[in-house]
Amino acid sequence: ATVKDVYGGKSENNGNSTGNKVFVEGGGKQDIFGGYSQSGNATGNTVTITGGSVRNVDGGRSLNGHATNNIVNIGSADAGFSGSITGKINGGSGTGFGKDYVTGNKLNLYGNVSATNINHFAEINFHFNSHVNQSASFLTLSDVGGTTINSLSDLKINGEHGRKGTLLKNTGGMITISEGGDRLVKTNENKELVLAKSSDNKRIDYEGYQFKGATTPTTDDGGSYKDIFGGRSILGNTTTQNEITVSDAVTYRNAYGGWTSGTGSDAPADKQKNSTLNKIKVSGAANVTGKVYGGYTNVAGGNATGNEVTVGKTITGDVVGGKAHATGEASDNTVTVGNATVKSITGGDGATTKGNTVNINNTTVTNKIVGGTAANNDADKANTLNVKGQNSAQSVEGFQKMNFNTNGVAAGGTMLNVTGAGKTKVNWNTLTVDGNGRNISLLKNNNGIDFGGTYTDGAVKSGLSADKKSETNVSVTEDKKEIKYSGYQFTGVTTASVDGTKAYGGVSKAGNATHHNAITVNGNYDEVYGGHTSGTSNMGVEQKNSHD
């Protein structure tokens, strides 16, 4: 139906117009009033418009009284807004000097809305839902005289929304913010929001991020690049406890479990600056050409600690457990790379780097593997390299402890082949080996191994089998270019082992007594030993001798 004006309630004398409701679902109307009073107050009225064509909308209008605590709803959560408004939307209005037309008036928007202008609202609520086109401005105005918003704190965002967008724009005039400045920051337990007026004074934009507890990755498409992240803060909030998997067939520049930058957060100081306890996994068809970070912060003094990165496929980029600010700490991060080729691996990058762990398994690293970028003398928090399978790298540095698990490595294999220039630093005292592999190379560097005074020539690390008949030995070649892992039986041998032109029965490289071995040798050999004892150790069995 086409009508001129619609009143929820109207008083043409000194009476008030209160508690009235108007619903508009279609048709054509001129002006809509929730409540109208000649001389009294127009308070507590509600107008709801989901469709139709209207001109002006007033929650309450009083010519000589107050118009407060009125509500205007444009659209609904169920239907959005399918109508049109050609005039102004007012919370309260009137002609009386010194009257209150603002207090308690609310505008609720449930869909994209266009109007000439809005006036006299204490609160403007933007309700994001499936009906809102987030690539367009939520509210579009056109008054050449401009739009005045009392404060950005009057703008409220409800529902799930995109990372960036425009709440309000005026295509005809300027937007003025009366109080509180042109930028507002809001931080809650796990999310942040920035409202800001654009530099041309035509828009109020929003930018929001989740910095804690994110499990779904977000893509930042920069046109010439794509970044992907779990938790993100542009206000310096600590990104923490985010966990994502990146597996889609997309090439990304950088990938972050947690990514902290910027300043301006209103959160407590102890919840700012850092990137901690984040996890990121790269698998499937994804590729990262820049860097994969477990946690990253470039905020002054920010730490990146306790983050985890897992890469289970080949990528062309670098892998970093935690990247702190230049003065911050990057400790207790873990990087695991298996069955893959990557450019480089770094456990922790910061001014302090302790307790980082790098795990490699059948991995090719085309550049370097670094435990921590800073010197570390804390014996209780060593940067540790755990090695499985057969691996290679240009260099290995920044580790105070190395562990080799030999399971599945065939005899003659090399577990870590260092191929670049320079020696590899190894602490002999903290080197450990386990597993069932035998007669393999643990670490090889043709440029040499630097033990830093922890190794004595001829020293052997030895272990004893459960039946106390065999030993496993970790030894260093005379030229100090290779750490080897071998196994020998020193008692009860009945079949000879051959090494070049020499044949052996029982053998010990750890000073264990060789005894009660009985072998038969056929052929020509330069030397034949029923038992051969060398080296030193203390395994709790007979030492030094060779007998019976």
C-alpha positions in Angstrom: 0.0 0.0 0.0 1.1 3.6 -0.7 0.5 5.9 2.2 1.8 9.3 3.2 3.1 9.1 6.7 3.1 6.4 9.3 2.9 7.0 13.1 3.4 4.3 15.8 1.8 6.8 18.2 1.0 10.5 18.0 0.0 13.0 20.7 -1.0 16.5 19.5 -1.2 18.1 23.0 1.0 17.9 26.1 0.9 14.1 26.2 3.9 11.8 25.7 4.3 9.3 22.9 6.0 6.2 24.4 6.5 2.5 23.8 5.0 2.5 20.3 6.2 0.1 17.5 6.1 0.4 13.7 6.8 -2.5 11.3 7.3 -1.8 7.6 7.8 -4.8 5.3 6.9 -3.3 1.9 4.9 -0.7 0.0 5.6 3.0 -0.4 5.6 5.5 2.5 6.7 9.1 3.0 7.9 9.5 6.6 7.9 7.0 9.4 7.6 8.0 13.1 7.9 5.5 15.9 6.4 8.1 18.2 5.4 11.7 17.7 4.4 14.4 20.3 3.5 18.0 19.9 4.7 19.2 23.3 5.4 16.0 25.4 8.2 13.5 25.1 8.7 10.8 22.4 10.6 8.1 24.1 11.0 4.3 24.0 9.6 3.8 20.5 10.7 1.3 17.9 10.7 1.4 14.1 11.6 -1.8 12.2 11.9 -1.6 8.4 12.8 -4.7 6.4 11.4 -3.7 3.0 9.5 -1.1 1.0 10.3 2.4 0.0 10.4 5.2 2.6 11.6 8.8 2.8 12.6 9.9 6.3 12.7 7.7 9.5 12.4 9.0 13.0 12.5 6.8 16.0 10.8 9.6 18.0 9.9 13.2 17.2 8.8 15.9 19.7 8.4 19.5 18.7 8.8 20.8 22.2 9.9 17.8 24.3 12.6 15.2 24.4 13.0 12.3 22.0 15.2 9.7 23.7 15.7 5.9 24.1 14.2 5.2 20.7 15.3 2.3 18.5 15.4 2.1 14.7 16.0 -1.3 13.1 16.9 -1.4 9.4 16.5 -5.0 8.2 16.6 -8.1 10.4 18.9 -11.0 11.0 16.6 -13.3 9.1 16.0 -11.2 6.0 18.5 -8.4 5.9 17.2 -5.3 4.2 15.5 -5.2 0.8 14.0 -1.8 0.8 15.1 1.8 0.1 15.4 5.0 2.2 15.7 8.2 0.2 15.8 10.6 3.2 17.3 10.8 6.6 17.4 8.3 9.5 17.0 10.0 12.9 17.1 8.6 16.4 15.2 11.6 17.7 14.2 14.9 16.2 12.3 18.1 17.0 12.3 21.9 17.0 12.7 22.7 20.7 15.8 24.6 21.8 17.9 22.7 24.4 15.9 19.5 24.1 17.5 16.0 24.2 17.2 14.1 20.9 20.2 11.8 21.4 20.3 10.0 24.7 19.7 6.2 24.4 18.7 6.3 20.8 20.0 3.2 18.9 20.3 2.4 15.2 20.5 -1.3 14.3 21.6 -2.2 10.8 21.2 -5.8 9.5 22.0 -5.3 5.8 23.6 -2.8 3.4 21.7 0.4 3.7 21.7 3.7 1.8 20.2 7.0 3.0 20.8 10.7 2.8 22.1 11.0 6.4 21.8 9.8 10.0 21.4 12.0 13.0 21.0 11.8 16.8 22.0 8.3 17.7 23.9 7.5 20.8 24.7 4.0 19.5 25.0 2.6 15.9 25.1 -1.2 15.7 26.4 -3.0 12.6 25.1 -6.5 12.7 27.1 -8.6 10.3 25.3 -11.6 8.9 24.9 -13.6 5.7 22.8 -10.9 4.1 25.6 -8.3 4.3 27.8 -7.7 1.3 31.1 -7.1 3.0 32.9 -5.9 -0.1 30.6 -2.8 -0.1 30.1 -0.2 2.6 27.6 -1.3 5.3 26.0 2.2 5.4 26.2 4.6 2.5 25.2 8.2 2.9 25.1 11.1 0.4 24.4 14.4 2.2 26.7 17.1 0.7 26.5 18.8 4.1 28.5 15.9 5.6 27.8 13.5 8.5 28.7 14.0 12.1 29.4 11.1 14.4 29.8 12.0 18.1 32.5 9.4 18.8 33.9 6.2 17.1 33.1 4.5 20.4 29.4 4.9 19.5 29.9 2.4 16.6 29.4 -1.2 17.6 30.2 -4.3 15.5 28.3 -7.5 16.0 28.8 -10.9 14.4 31.5 -12.4 12.3 33.0 -10.1 9.7 35.9 -10.0 7.2 39.3 -8.7 8.1 38.9 -5.3 6.4 36.0 -3.3 5.2 34.0 -0.1 5.3 31.3 0.6 8.0 30.2 3.9 6.8 30.9 6.3 3.9 29.5 9.6 2.7 29.7 10.0 -1.1 28.6 13.6 -1.0 30.2 15.3 2.0 32.8 14.9 4.7 32.6 12.8 7.9 33.3 14.6 11.2 34.1 12.8 14.5 33.2 15.2 17.3 35.0 13.5 20.2 37.8 11.0 20.8 39.8 11.3 17.7 39.7 9.7 14.2 41.0 6.2 15.3 39.7 3.8 17.9 41.2 0.6 19.1 39.2 -2.2 20.8 40.8 -5.4 22.2 39.1 -8.3 23.9 40.3 -11.7 25.1 41.3 -13.0 21.6 40.4 -10.3 19.0 41.3 -6.8 18.1 39.5 -4.1 16.1 40.6 -0.8 14.6 38.0 1.8 13.5 39.5 4.7 11.6 38.4 7.6 9.5 40.0 7.6 6.0 42.5 10.3 5.1 40.0 11.8 2.6 37.3 12.1 5.5 34.9 10.1 3.4 34.8 6.7 5.1 35.0 5.0 8.5 36.8 1.7 7.9 37.4 -1.3 10.1 40.2 -3.8 10.3 40.0 -6.7 12.7 42.1 -9.7 13.6 42.1 -12.7 15.9 45.3 -13.0 17.7 44.6 -15.9 20.1 43.1 -19.4 19.5 42.8 -19.2 15.7 42.4 -22.7 14.0 41.4 -21.5 10.5 44.1 -19.9 8.4 43.5 -16.4 6.9 45.0 -15.3 3.6 46.3 -11.7 3.0 46.2 -11.2 -0.7 48.6 -8.4 -1.6 48.1 -8.8 -5.4 51.7 -9.7 -6.2 51.9 -12.0 -3.2 49.9 -14.0 -0.7 50.6 -14.4 3.0 48.8 -16.8 5.2 48.5 -16.8 9.0 46.8 -18.2 12.0 46.9 -15.4 14.7 47.6 -11.9 13.7 47.9 -8.5 15.5 48.6 -5.1 14.0 48.3 -3.5 17.4 51.1 -5.3 19.2 48.9 -7.8 21.0 50.7 -11.1 21.7 49.7 -13.8 19.2 49.3 -17.0 21.1 47.8 -20.5 21.0 47.0 -20.4 17.3 47.2 -23.7 15.4 46.8 -24.0 11.6 47.5 -26.3 8.7 48.5 -25.0 5.3 47.8 -27.6 2.7 46.0 -26.0 -0.3 47.5 -25.9 -3.8 48.6 -22.2 -3.4 52.0 -20.6 -3.5 52.4 -18.2 -0.5 55.1 -15.7 0.2 55.2 -16.2 4.0 53.2 -18.4 6.4 52.8 -17.6 10.1 51.4 -19.6 13.1 51.4 -16.2 15.0 52.3 -12.8 13.6 52.7 -9.8 15.9 53.4 -6.2 14.7 52.5 -2.6 15.3 51.6 -0.7 18.5 48.5 0.9 20.0 46.8 -2.0 21.9 44.7 -1.2 24.9 45.4 -4.6 26.4 47.6 -5.0 29.6 51.3 -4.7 29.0 51.9 -8.4 29.8 49.7 -9.4 26.9 51.6 -7.4 24.3 54.7 -7.7 22.0 55.2 -11.4 21.9 54.4 -14.4 19.7 54.1 -17.6 21.8 52.8 -21.2 21.7 51.7 -21.1 18.1 51.7 -24.1 15.8 51.8 -24.3 12.0 52.0 -27.3 9.7 52.7 -27.2 6.0 51.6 -30.2 4.0 49.7 -31.3 0.9 50.2 -29.2 -2.2 51.1 -25.9 -0.5 54.3 -24.0 -1.2 56.0 -21.2 0.6 58.6 -19.2 -1.2 59.6 -16.9 1.7 59.5 -18.1 5.2 57.4 -20.3 7.4 57.3 -19.0 11.0 55.9 -20.7 14.0 55.9 -17.3 15.8 57.0 -13.9 14.6 57.2 -10.5 16.2 58.9 -7.3 15.2 57.6 -5.2 18.1 60.4 -3.7 20.1 61.5 -6.1 22.8 59.1 -8.8 21.6 59.8 -12.5 22.3 59.0 -15.5 20.1 58.9 -18.6 22.4 57.4 -22.0 22.5 56.3 -22.1 18.9 56.2 -25.2 16.6 56.6 -25.7 12.9 56.1 -29.0 11.0 57.0 -29.3 7.4 56.2 -32.6 5.7 56.8 -31.7 2.0 59.2 -29.8 -0.2 59.0 -26.0 -0.2 61.3 -23.5 -1.7 61.4 -21.2 1.3 63.0 -21.1 4.8 61.6 -22.6 8.1 61.9 -20.7 11.4 60.5 -21.8 14.7 60.5 -18.4 16.4 61.6 -15.0 15.1 61.9 -12.4 17.8 62.6 -8.6 17.7 66.3 -7.8 17.4 66.4 -7.3 21.2 64.0 -10.1 22.1 64.2 -13.8 23.0 63.5 -16.7 20.6 63.7 -19.8 22.8 62.0 -23.2 23.3 60.8 -23.3 19.7 60.6 -26.6 17.8 61.0 -27.2 14.1 60.3 -30.6 12.5 61.1 -31.3 8.8 60.8 -34.7 7.3 61.0 -36.2 3.8 61.4 -32.8 2.3 63.7 -30.2 0.8 63.8 -26.7 2.2 66.1 -23.7 1.9 67.1 -23.4 5.5 66.0 -24.2 9.0 66.3 -22.0 12.1 65.1 -23.0 15.6 65.2 -19.5 17.2 66.2 -16.1 15.8 66.7 -13.4 18.4 69.1 -11.7 20.8 68.7 -14.7 23.2 68.1 -18.2 21.8 68.0 -21.2 24.2 66.3 -24.5 24.3 65.3 -24.7 20.6 64.9 -28.1 19.0 65.3 -29.0 15.4 64.2 -32.4 14.1 65.2 -33.6 10.7 64.4 -36.9 9.0 65.5 -37.6 5.4 65.7 -33.9 4.7 67.7 -31.9 2.2 68.6 -28.3 3.3 70.0 -26.3 0.5 71.4 -23.7 2.8 72.0 -24.0 6.6 70.5 -25.5 9.7 70.7 -23.2 12.8 69.7 -24.1 16.4 69.9 -20.5 17.7 71.3 -17.4 16.1 72.8 -16.1 19.4 75.6 -17.7 21.5 74.3 -20.0 24.2 76.3 -21.1 27.3 73.3 -22.4 29.3 74.0 -26.1 29.7 70.4 -26.7 31.0 68.8 -25.2 27.9 70.9 -26.4 24.9 69.8 -25.9 21.4 69.3 -29.5 20.2 69.5 -31.2 16.8 67.7 -34.5 16.5 68.7 -36.5 13.4 66.9 -39.5 11.8 67.4 -41.0 8.3 69.8 -39.5 5.8 70.1 -35.7 5.5 72.3 -33.0 4.0 72.9 -29.3 4.6 75.4 -26.6 3.6 76.2 -25.9 7.2 75.1 -26.8 10.7 75.5 -24.3 13.5 74.2 -22.9 16.8 73.7 -26.3 18.5 75.0 -27.3 21.8 73.6 -30.9 21.7 73.1 -33.5 18.9 71.2 -36.7 19.0 71.2 -39.4 16.2 68.6 -42.1 16.0 70.1 -44.7 13.6 67.0 -46.9 13.2 66.4 -47.7 9.5 69.8 -46.4 8.3 71.6 -49.0 6.2 75.2 -49.8 6.7 77.4 -47.4 4.8 74.8 -44.6 5.0 75.5 -41.0 6.1 73.0 -39.5 8.5 74.1 -35.8 8.1 76.3 -34.7 5.3 77.6 -31.2 5.6 78.6 -30.0 2.2 79.5 -26.2 2.5 82.6 -24.4 3.4 83.8 -24.3 7.0 83.9 -26.7 9.9 81.0 -28.0 11.9 81.0 -27.3 15.6 80.1 -30.4 17.7 80.1 -30.8 21.5 81.5 -34.4 21.9 80.3 -34.5 25.6 76.6 -34.0 24.7 76.5 -36.1 21.5 74.2 -39.1 21.9 73.3 -42.0 19.6 70.7 -44.7 19.7 68.9 -47.1 17.4 69.7 -50.4 15.6 71.9 -49.0 12.8 75.5 -50.2 12.5 78.6 -49.2 10.6 77.3 -45.8 9.4 78.5 -42.2 9.3 76.6 -40.0 11.8 78.1 -36.7 10.6 80.5 -36.0 7.8 82.1 -32.7 6.8 85.1 -32.8 4.4 86.2 -29.4 5.8 86.5 -30.8 9.3 84.7 -31.0 12.6 85.5 -28.6 15.4 85.0 -30.1 18.8 86.0 -27.0 20.7 88.3 -28.9 23.1 85.5 -31.4 24.1 87.1 -34.4 22.3 90.4 -36.2 23.1 92.0 -38.0 20.2 91.1 -41.7 20.1 88.2 -41.3 22.5 85.2 -43.6 21.9 81.6 -43.4 23.1 80.6 -47.0 23.8 77.5 -48.9 24.8 77.0 -52.6 25.8 74.4 -55.0 24.5 72.0 -56.7 26.9 73.8 -60.0 26.7 77.1 -58.2 27.3 78.7 -59.8 24.2 78.6 -56.8 21.9 79.5 -53.1 21.9 78.4 -50.1 20.0 80.9 -47.3 19.4 80.9 -43.7 18.4 84.3 -42.7 17.1 86.0 -40.0 15.1 88.2 -40.5 12.1 91.8 -39.4 12.5 91.4 -36.5 10.2 88.4 -35.3 12.3 86.1 -35.1 9.2 83.7 -37.8 10.2 81.9 -39.2 13.3 81.2 -42.9 12.8 78.9 -45.4 14.5 79.9 -49.0 14.5 79.1 -52.2 16.3 81.4 -55.1 17.3 81.0 -58.5 19.0 84.0 -59.1 21.3 83.1 -62.6 22.7 81.5 -65.8 21.3 82.3 -65.0 17.6 82.4 -68.1 15.3 82.3 -66.4 11.9 85.2 -64.1 10.8 84.6 -60.6 9.7 86.8 -59.1 7.0 88.1 -55.6 6.8 90.2 -55.2 3.6 93.1 -57.6 4.0 92.5 -58.3 7.6 90.2 -61.0 9.2 88.8 -60.8 12.7 87.0 -63.0 15.2 86.2 -60.9 18.3 86.7 -57.2 18.1 86.5 -54.4 20.6 87.3 -50.7 19.9 86.3 -49.7 23.5 89.0 -51.7 25.4 86.7 -54.7 26.2 88.5 -58.0 26.5 88.1 -60.2 23.4 87.8 -63.8 24.5 86.3 -67.2 23.7 86.1 -66.6 20.0 86.7 -69.4 17.5 86.9 -68.8 13.8 88.0 -70.6 10.7 89.7 -68.6 7.9 90.1 -69.7 4.3 92.0 -67.5 1.8 94.8 -65.1 1.9 95.0 -62.2 4.4 97.7 -59.9 5.6 96.6 -60.2 9.2 94.2 -62.6 11.0 93.0 -62.1 14.6 91.1 -64.4 16.8 90.5 -61.4 19.1 91.6 -57.8 18.8 91.2 -55.3 21.6 91.9 -51.5 21.3 90.6 -48.3 22.8 89.4 -47.6 26.3 86.1 -47.4 28.2 84.5 -48.6 31.4 81.4 -50.8 30.7 81.5 -53.1 33.6 83.0 -56.1 31.8 86.6 -57.4 31.5 88.9 -54.8 30.0 92.1 -54.6 28.1 92.9 -58.3 27.5 92.6 -60.8 24.7 92.5 -64.5 25.7 91.1 -67.9 25.2 
